[in-house]
Amino acid sequence: MFNRRRAGAALGALLLATMPVAAEEPLVVHLWPNGAPGFEDRRNEPEKVQPGGSVYNIHNPSITVFLPPKEKANGAAVLVVPGGGHRQLVFNAEGVEPAHYWNDLGVAAFVLKHRLPRETNSPYSLDIHPRQDAQRAMRLIRSRAAEWNIDTNRLGIMGFSAGGEVASMVVYSPTAGDPNAPDPIDRLDAYADFQIVIYPGPLGVPEKVGPNAPPAFFAIANDDNGHMEPVLTLMREYHEAGRSMEVHIFAKGGHGFNMGLRSKLASIHTWPQRLTDWLNDNDILKPKP
């Protein structure tokens, strides 16, 4: 005899078994457990997201963790800093999409949400707080290197536009850890072992690159008139200092081409392959003994 209840239950179980499983949300780790120093009372204010995915109203800075599949992981890691003029963060196009690129190469990626000094009524300083957040993020990543399977000699930073300025603040103002700091994370250094800077702004660019400046990859479009000068300056300074660099100046592309996914220009659409070549040529993707 046909049992309608059992048949319905069986069909329901079949549907559940064949339904696609939602992707697991990436881990978000706040840089300070009790909130940013001096602004702990604002840590519970919610972030705001614009329709295109840009994020603002950030008062409890964090990193979003994107780990590669274990079978691909090679131990390299990178802190990704999206652009947005220090008013917002272009989190999807210059955070999540780069993270997926890195994961496909076997690299762990950590997307930074830092405080925004140019946001309306912001209490933060452009000279202090983005740098403080990025340096703390580098230290935090180092502190959990064993957990996240990271080689602490291959931890770099990648920045787009204003995020490139934050990257420069980290790279050219390297800070050692404080061995007497009460917080063990602050005892670790905030050095970057390599840097990737895409159409950066001028903030953080030093008058002179030091002898220990890390290997660098720069990319810019020739028709991005407002952002050419920082790349040209850094290119000259790296050359004079005898430090390793690779520079790509594309004929067209404008500002904000992100990872090139939406560009109709072949050179821009495929620019990440130039970065992959550079990473391979510099042994950044190669596990070390």
N, C-alpha and C positions, 0 to 999 in steps of 0.2 A: 504494500500500500504506500502510495506517495506521501511523504511527510514534508509538508510545506515549511514547517519551522526548521527542520534539519537542513533542508535544501537552502533556505535563506541564510542560515548560519554558515554553511559551507561556502556559499557565494561571497558572503561578507569576508570570510577568512581569506579567500582567494584574492579578492580585491585588495585587501590590506597587504597581502604578501607581494603583490605586483606593483603597488604604488611606489613611486620614487621616494627615497628617503631624503629629507631635507638636509642640506649641508650643515655641518656643525659650525656654530658661531665661533669665530676666532677669539682667543683669550685676550682680555684687556687687563693690563696691569698698571695701576696708578703709580706714579713716580715716587710719591711719598705716602705712606699708609694713612697719615692723618691730614693730608692736604699739603699744598705748597707752603713753604716757610713764610710766615707773615700774612698768609691769606687762608689759614685753616678754616676760618668761619665761612668761606665761600665754596668749600669742597663739595657740598651737596646741591649746588645750583645746577640744574640740568643743562646739558649742551643743547644747541639748536641746530637743525639741519635744514638747508635750503632745498628746493625741489630738485636741483641738479646733483645733490649729494654733498655740497660743500658744508663744512661744519664751522660754527662759531660759538661764542659765549662759553669759552673753555676756561674753567677756573680750577679744575682738578686734573692737571696734565697727566698724560698716560702714553703707553705704547700698546699698540695692537699687534699681537704675535701671530706671524704666519710661518709655520715650520714646514720644510719640504718633506715629501715621503721618505721614510727611513731608508729605503733602498736607493734613493738618489742623494741623500745628504752627504756633503763633502766637508762639513765643518766650518765653511766660511759663513759670515753673517754681515748684515748691513742695516744701519739705521736709515730709514727713508723719511725725508722731511718734505711734505707737500708745500707748494706755493700758495699764494692768495693775498699777497700784499700786506701781510701781517694784520689783515682785517678778517680773514676767513682762511680755512684750509681746504684746498681742492682735494678732498680726501679720497674720492673714488679714482679719478683719472691720474692723480699724482701720488697716490698712496696704495690703494688696493691693487690697481693694475700693475704698477711696478713690483709689488710684493708677489703677484702671481708669476711675473717674469723671473724673479729671483728664485722662487720655489722650483720652477721648471728646470733651473740650472743646478738645483741641489743646495741652494743657499737659503739660510734662515733670514727672514726679513721682519723688521720691527718698524711699524709706521708710527711716527711721533705726532701727538696732539699737544702742541705747546700753547702757552698763553699768548694772546694777541694784542700787542701794544697800540695798534692803530685802529682797533675797533672803537666805535662810538662809546664815549664815557669809560674807556679802559683805564684801570688803575695801574697798568704795567708800563715798565720802561723798556724802550727798544734796545737800550744798551745793556740791560741786565737780564731780563726774564727769559727771552727765547734762548739765550746762551746757557743760562742756568738750567733750563729744562732739558736742553740737548745734552749737556754734559752729564747731568744726572741720569739720563737715559742710557748713555754709553756705559756709565758705571753700573747701572742696574743690569744691563745685558751681561756684562762681565761677571757680575755676582752670581748669575744663574747659568753660567756657561756649561757646567757639567750636566745640569738638568736638560738644557736645550741642545746638547751635543755640539758645542761651539769651540772652535780653535781661537783662543783669545789673541793670537798673532795675526788673525785674518778677519778683523772686525773693522769695517769701513763705514762711510757715511755717504748718502746720496741726497742731493737737494735740487729742487726745481724752483727757479725764480726767487721769491723771498726765502724759500727753503734753502736755496743755494747760498743766500746770505748767512743763514743760520749755520750751514755747513762750514762756511769760511770762519765764523766765530769759533767753532770747535777746532778746526784744523790749524788755524794760525794763532790760536791762543791756547796751546796745549797745557793741560793741568794735570799734575801728578796727584795722587791720593794723599790725604792727610792721615799719617799713621796713628795720630792721637784722636781722630774723630770718634765720637761716641757711636755713630751709626757706621757699622762695618762696610756698608756700600760706599760711603764717602772716603774710605781708605784706599779705594781702587782708583786707577787712573782713567782719564777720559780721552785718551789718545785715539786717533783714527789711523788705521794702518793703510788705508787707501781712500780716495775720494772720487766721487762722480758728481759733477756740477753741470746742470742743464739750464741754459739761458738765465744766469744769475743776475741779481742786482748788485750795486756797488758796496753795500755795507759789509764790513768784515774783511774787505780786501786789504792786505797790509801794504805798507810802503816798500817792504822788501821781504821776499820769501827766504826763510831760514834754511840752513844746510840739512835739516832733518825733515823738511816738508815731505809728506807721503806721496807716492805715485798718484797721478791725477789724470782724469779723463774729463775733457770739457766739450760741450756741444752747444752750438748756437746757429741761428739762421742769419744770413747777411742782411736780410731786410727787417731784422728786429733791432731797429735803430736805438731804442732806449737801453739795450742790454749788451751791445757789442763791446763797449769799452772795458767792462770788468774782465771779460774773457781775454781781450787783447793785452790788458795789463798783466794778468796772471801768466799768460803765455810768455811774455817778455821776461817777467821776473823768474819764472821757472827756468827759462833758458839761461839767464844770467847766473842763476844759482847752481846750474848743472844738475837739476833735479829731473826725474823722469815724468814725462807728460805726453798725452796725445790729445790733439785738438781737431775737432771737425766743425768747419764753418760751411753750412749748406747755403746754396744760392738763394733758395726760397724756403718759406716755412713760417715766417712771422714769429709771434710770441705765443707761448702756451700750446705747443704741439704735443705735449705729454709724451706718451710712449709711441706716438705715431699711428695708433690704431685707426683713427678716423681721418687721416690725411689721404688726399688723392695724389700727393707727390710721392713718387717711388723712393726717392732718397730719404724722405722723412718717414714714410711708412715702414721702411726697413732699417732705420737708424739703430735700433737695439742690437742688430747683428754686428754693428761696428763695436759696440760695447762688449758683446760676447767675445769677439775676436781679441779685444784688448785684455779682457779678464783671463783668457786662455794664454795669451802671449806672456802675461806677467805671473803665471802660475797661481793666480788667486783662487782658482777653482780646484786646485790640486791638493788633496789631503797630504799633510806632512807627517813624518814619523813622530 
